[in-house]
């Protein structure tokens, strides 16, 4: 594929020599660096921000984190990141492919700020960037690239991931040290004490009742009814869920008995009620990459995809479908804890995510929150005496080489998260299916992609369900 006309014509007009390197369509920039064996700092990425005064393009190495707070202090503007779709539309107007954003502000008529770390590549060292076609990397001398940015403002805007990792690796990660580390990069008004995270909320009474029912082999649908009938909002939710076309029930759902016994089933009802009642403990913003709306949408899709993957496993795997679904539903609950206890910092975290989509999620979490969601989530699940299978899934769902007890559950969630990348709901930047987890579970790539296709067929219904789960927590 050729470069877009807007990019090719601009480069030709500037009379800068360059060469093109092909790469697989849609591949993350960090992965491209590995494939062509160059330092990630030599590949450049962009972030688009805007406010009432207009748009600004931020240019930085792909292995750096943009410090949003420093940026706003420098410019004294209330800049907002463009959402992914808005950024895509902006560049598509210039003939670029979605997700392919060249760092050439003059070609697109916008002002720019450039991170000072790129000054070091002003000589013969090459700079690489996505050319706009989605499968072509442009390579040119650093001095020539700097000449293209002659009208841009150069500032210290970003921090390399390696530097952050080095800082953390040489410190004992106590709550005090985590707070100190996070506060280096967080405005004073956002510096709540990380120590308060030790005061985990108590599990809601309703959730305790539901959890006890899950553990009771003699429990019946009548036991669920007695709990739900005491909470009108939960009762309304159950009927709402059951009326979704996702369940394929043809008759009218005009009672709780019908919803539980004929449509949802005992265990599925318990799982959904447990997730909903547990989440009521926490209040977090609805908007943002990990706001409540995105949280429930991702969780519902993940749980549904885990259920499809479980169907592929042999009986000898001894994976319990209900617990697998619950693992997918609850695996990101650490975000609810962090958002509830540190609302201002969580707001900033969502901002960092929005402008650092190429950076590993764990690096941004450590940088902004001072803790990672899986660690806090597992802590919560243990404190609330959740099943060991669920605790394992929450704790290890980002670990590709997990051999811990109940690793089947964390591996299922890991695979589901990677698959969800194909529909824009992945939890990290990678869509590479984990080889060890796939091999251990005996799932082929073809089977996994077929499972994703089946879940995609129910998008409208899953979105309706995630919306129903979100609403009670906002009140």
ZAMARGU-4260 file (C-alpha; in steps of 0.2 Angstrom, whole numbers, plus 5000, padded with zeros to 4 digits):
<rodrens>
0) 5000/5000/5000 | 5006/5018/4996 | 5007/5032/5008 | 4992/5044/5008 | 4993/5058/4995
5) 4993/5071/5010 | 5009/5063/5017 | 5018/5059/5001 | 5015/5076/4994 | 5021/5085/5010
10) 5037/5075/5012 | 5041/5077/4993 | 5038/5096/4995 | 5050/5097/5010 | 5063/5088/5000
15) 5068/5076/5014 | 5075/5059/5009 | 5066/5044/5017 | 5063/5026/5015 | 5048/5015/5018
20) 5047/4999/5028 | 5032/4987/5027 | 5024/4979/5042 | 5008/4969/5046 | 4993/4980/5046
25) 4987/4986/5063 | 5003/4980/5072 | 5007/4990/5088 | 5022/5002/5086 | 5031/4993/5101
30) 5030/4976/5092 | 5036/4984/5076 | 5052/4990/5085 | 5055/4972/5091 | 5052/4965/5073
35) 5064/4976/5064 | 5077/4976/5079 | 5077/4995/5083 | 5076/5004/5100 | 5058/5008/5103
40) 5063/5026/5107 | 5067/5029/5089 | 5049/5026/5084 | 5038/5041/5086 | 5020/5042/5090
45) 5007/5056/5092 | 4993/5061/5104 | 4979/5074/5098 | 4972/5086/5111 | 4960/5100/5110
50) 4951/5114/5119 | 4941/5129/5114 | 4957/5137/5107 | 4960/5123/5095 | 4970/5107/5092
55) 4987/5102/5098 | 4998/5087/5092 | 5010/5080/5105 | 5025/5070/5097 | 5035/5058/5108
60) 5044/5041/5107 | 5032/5026/5108 | 5040/5019/5124 | 5037/5035/5134 | 5022/5040/5144
65) 5015/5057/5141 | 5013/5067/5157 | 4997/5075/5156 | 4998/5086/5171 | 5015/5093/5166
70) 5008/5097/5148 | 4993/5107/5155 | 5004/5117/5167 | 5016/5121/5152 | 5002/5127/5141
75) 4990/5134/5154 | 4975/5126/5145 | 4962/5114/5149 | 4966/5102/5135 | 4956/5086/5133
80) 4962/5071/5123 | 4952/5067/5107 | 4943/5050/5108 | 4949/5036/5097 | 4935/5039/5084
85) 4938/5057/5084 | 4957/5055/5080 | 4953/5042/5067 | 4941/5054/5058 | 4953/5068/5059
90) 4967/5058/5050 | 4954/5049/5038 | 4950/5067/5031 | 4968/5067/5025 | 4967/5050/5018
95) 4975/5040/5032 | 4969/5023/5039 | 4961/5022/5055 | 4974/5020/5069 | 4988/5026/5058
100) 4993/5044/5063 | 5009/5052/5055 | 5018/5065/5067 | 5018/5078/5054 | 5009/5093/5061
105) 5012/5105/5046 | 5005/5092/5034 | 4988/5093/5044 | 4988/5111/5049 | 4990/5109/5068
110) 5002/5116/5081 | 5013/5104/5090 | 5023/5100/5105 | 5038/5088/5104 | 5046/5079/5119
115) 5064/5084/5121 | 5070/5066/5121 | 5069/5067/5102 | 5083/5080/5102 | 5096/5066/5104
120) 5090/5059/5087 | 5094/5075/5077 | 5110/5068/5069 | 5112/5053/5059 | 5101/5041/5070
125) 5085/5037/5061 | 5068/5041/5066 | 5053/5030/5062 | 5035/5034/5061 | 5018/5027/5054
130) 5016/5034/5037 | 4997/5034/5037 | 4993/5019/5027 | 4993/5007/5042 | 5007/4996/5034
135) 5021/5007/5030 | 5034/5014/5042 | 5043/5030/5036 | 5062/5031/5041 | 5072/5046/5040
140) 5087/5054/5048 | 5084/5063/5065 | 5091/5079/5058 | 5078/5079/5044 | 5064/5075/5055
145) 5069/5089/5067 | 5069/5101/5052 | 5050/5096/5048 | 5046/5101/5066 | 5055/5118/5065
150) 5039/5127/5070 | 5035/5115/5085 | 5038/5119/5103 | 5050/5107/5112 | 5048/5103/5130
155) 5050/5089/5143 | 5033/5081/5142 | 5036/5062/5144 | 5045/5049/5154 | 5052/5033/5147
160) 5045/5017/5154 | 5062/5010/5157 | 5066/5024/5169 | 5050/5021/5179 | 5053/5002/5180
165) 5071/5006/5186 | 5065/5017/5199 | 5052/5004/5205 | 5064/4989/5205 | 5076/4998/5217
170) 5063/5002/5230 | 5053/4991/5242 | 5035/4994/5237 | 5027/4998/5253 | 5012/5009/5254
175) 5023/5024/5259 | 5035/5021/5244 | 5021/5019/5232 | 5013/5035/5237 | 5030/5044/5236
180) 5033/5037/5219 | 5016/5042/5212 | 5016/5059/5220 | 5032/5063/5210 | 5021/5064/5194
185) 5004/5069/5202 | 4998/5087/5205 | 4997/5091/5224 | 4978/5092/5224 | 4977/5074/5218
190) 4988/5067/5231 | 4977/5056/5242 | 4986/5044/5253 | 4989/5027/5246 | 4988/5020/5264
195) 4969/5022/5264 | 4968/5008/5252 | 4971/4996/5266 | 4953/5001/5272 | 4944/4990/5260
200) 4925/4991/5260 | 4915/4978/5268 | 4905/4966/5256 | 4887/4972/5255 | 4875/4961/5265
205) 4865/4956/5249 | 4881/4950/5241 | 4885/4940/5256 | 4868/4931/5255 | 4871/4928/5236
210) 4888/4921/5239 | 4882/4909/5253 | 4869/4903/5240 | 4882/4899/5228 | 4891/4888/5240
215) 4875/4879/5246 | 4872/4864/5235 | 4854/4863/5241 | 4850/4881/5237 | 4835/4883/5225
220) 4827/4897/5214 | 4816/4900/5229 | 4830/4906/5239 | 4835/4918/5226 | 4818/4925/5226
225) 4818/4928/5244 | 4833/4939/5242 | 4828/4948/5227 | 4811/4952/5232 | 4818/4962/5247
230) 4827/4974/5234 | 4815/4981/5221 | 4830/4987/5210 | 4838/4970/5210 | 4821/4962/5206
235) 4819/4974/5191 | 4836/4970/5185 | 4833/4952/5185 | 4817/4954/5174 | 4826/4966/5163
240) 4841/4954/5160 | 4829/4940/5156 | 4819/4950/5143 | 4835/4952/5133 | 4834/4943/5116
245) 4851/4936/5121 | 4843/4922/5130 | 4832/4917/5116 | 4816/4915/5127 | 4801/4917/5116
250) 4787/4919/5129 | 4783/4934/5140 | 4794/4937/5155 | 4781/4944/5167 | 4788/4937/5184
255) 4803/4934/5194 | 4800/4916/5194 | 4799/4915/5175 | 4815/4926/5174 | 4825/4914/5185
260) 4818/4897/5182 | 4814/4897/5164 | 4826/4910/5156 | 4842/4915/5166 | 4844/4899/5176
265) 4850/4897/5194 | 4869/4900/5193 | 4868/4913/5179 | 4856/4923/5190 | 4867/4922/5205
270) 4882/4927/5195 | 4874/4942/5188 | 4866/4947/5205 | 4883/4945/5213 | 4892/4956/5201
275) 4879/4969/5202 | 4877/4969/5221 | 4896/4969/5224 | 4898/4984/5212 | 4886/4995/5222
280) 4899/4997/5236 | 4909/5008/5224 | 4906/5024/5216 | 4917/5029/5200 | 4914/5040/5186
285) 4904/5033/5171 | 4915/5040/5158 | 4933/5036/5153 | 4943/5021/5146 | 4940/5012/5163
290) 4925/5022/5169 | 4910/5012/5175 | 4902/5011/5157 | 4918/5004/5149 | 4921/4993/5165
295) 4904/4984/5163 | 4905/4983/5145 | 4922/4975/5145 | 4917/4963/5159 | 4901/4957/5151
300) 4910/4954/5135 | 4924/4945/5144 | 4913/4934/5154 | 4902/4929/5138 | 4918/4925/5129
305) 4925/4915/5143 | 4909/4905/5143 | 4911/4901/5124 | 4929/4896/5127 | 4924/4884/5141
310) 4913/4875/5129 | 4929/4870/5119 | 4937/4862/5134 | 4937/4843/5137 | 4928/4836/5153
315) 4945/4832/5160 | 4949/4850/5162 | 4937/4851/5176 | 4933/4869/5174 | 4916/4874/5181
320) 4907/4885/5169 | 4898/4896/5182 | 4915/4900/5191 | 4923/4904/5174 | 4909/4916/5169
325) 4911/4924/5186 | 4929/4926/5184 | 4927/4935/5168 | 4914/4946/5176 | 4924/4951/5191
330) 4942/4951/5185 | 4944/4970/5184 | 4936/4974/5200 | 4952/4982/5206 | 4947/4997/5196
335) 4932/4999/5206 | 4942/5000/5222 | 4955/5012/5215 | 4942/5023/5207 | 4931/5023/5223
340) 4946/5027/5235 | 4956/5038/5224 | 4943/5047/5213 | 4954/5062/5208 | 4969/5051/5204
345) 4957/5039/5195 | 4951/5053/5184 | 4969/5057/5180 | 4972/5039/5176 | 4958/5039/5163
350) 4966/5054/5155 | 4983/5046/5155 | 4975/5030/5147 | 4967/5041/5134 | 4983/5049/5128
355) 4995/5034/5130 | 4986/5020/5120 | 5002/5012/5114 | 5010/5011/5132 | 5008/4995/5142
360) 4993/4997/5154 | 5003/4991/5169 | 5016/5005/5166 | 5002/5018/5167 | 4994/5011/5182
365) 5010/5010/5192 | 5015/5028/5186 | 4998/5036/5190 | 4989/5025/5203 | 5004/5018/5212
370) 4996/5001/5211 | 4990/4988/5198 | 4972/4984/5197 | 4975/4965/5197 | 4984/4966/5214
375) 4970/4977/5222 | 4957/4966/5214 | 4964/4950/5221 | 4966/4958/5238 | 4948/4963/5238
380) 4942/4945/5232 | 4952/4938/5246 | 4945/4950/5259 | 4928/4946/5253 | 4931/4927/5254
385) 4927/4924/5235 | 4930/4907/5228 | 4949/4903/5225 | 4946/4901/5206 | 4940/4919/5205
390) 4954/4925/5216 | 4966/4916/5204 | 4958/4924/5189 | 4959/4941/5196 | 4977/4939/5202
395) 4985/4931/5186 | 4974/4936/5171 | 4989/4947/5164 | 5002/4933/5167 | 5006/4923/5151
400) 5016/4910/5160 | 5004/4906/5175 | 5006/4889/5183 | 4997/4893/5199 | 4983/4883/5206
405) 4967/4887/5196 | 4977/4894/5182 | 4964/4887/5170 | 4953/4902/5175 | 4966/4915/5173
410) 4971/4908/5157 | 4953/4909/5150 | 4952/4927/5155 | 4969/4931/5148 | 4964/4923/5131
415) 4947/4932/5131 | 4955/4949/5134 | 4967/4946/5120 | 4953/4941/5108 | 4943/4956/5113
420) 4956/4967/5106 | 4949/4963/5089 | 4933/4971/5093 | 4941/4986/5102 | 4938/4980/5120
425) 4955/4973/5124 | 4962/4977/5141 | 4980/4979/5134 | 4988/4983/5118 | 4991/4966/5112
430) 4980/4954/5102 | 4993/4940/5102 | 4985/4925/5109 | 4996/4918/5123 | 5004/4902/5117
435) 5006/4893/5133 | 4989/4896/5139 | 4981/4891/5122 | 4992/4875/5123 | 4988/4871/5141
440) 4969/4872/5138 | 4970/4864/5121 | 4962/4878/5112 | 4967/4882/5094 | 4967/4899/5086
445) 4953/4894/5074 | 4942/4889/5089 | 4946/4905/5098 | 4942/4916/5084 | 4926/4906/5081
450) 4921/4909/5099 | 4924/4928/5097 | 4913/4927/5081 | 4899/4920/5091 | 4900/4933/5105
455) 4900/4947/5091 | 4884/4940/5085 | 4876/4946/5102 | 4884/4963/5103 | 4867/4973/5104
460) 4861/4961/5118 | 4878/4962/5128 | 4878/4980/5127 | 4860/4981/5134 | 4865/4969/5148
465) 4881/4980/5152 | 4870/4995/5153 | 4858/4987/5165 | 4873/4982/5176 | 4880/4999/5176
470) 4864/5009/5181 | 4862/5004/5199 | 4880/5008/5204 | 4877/5026/5199 | 4864/5030/5211
</rodrens>
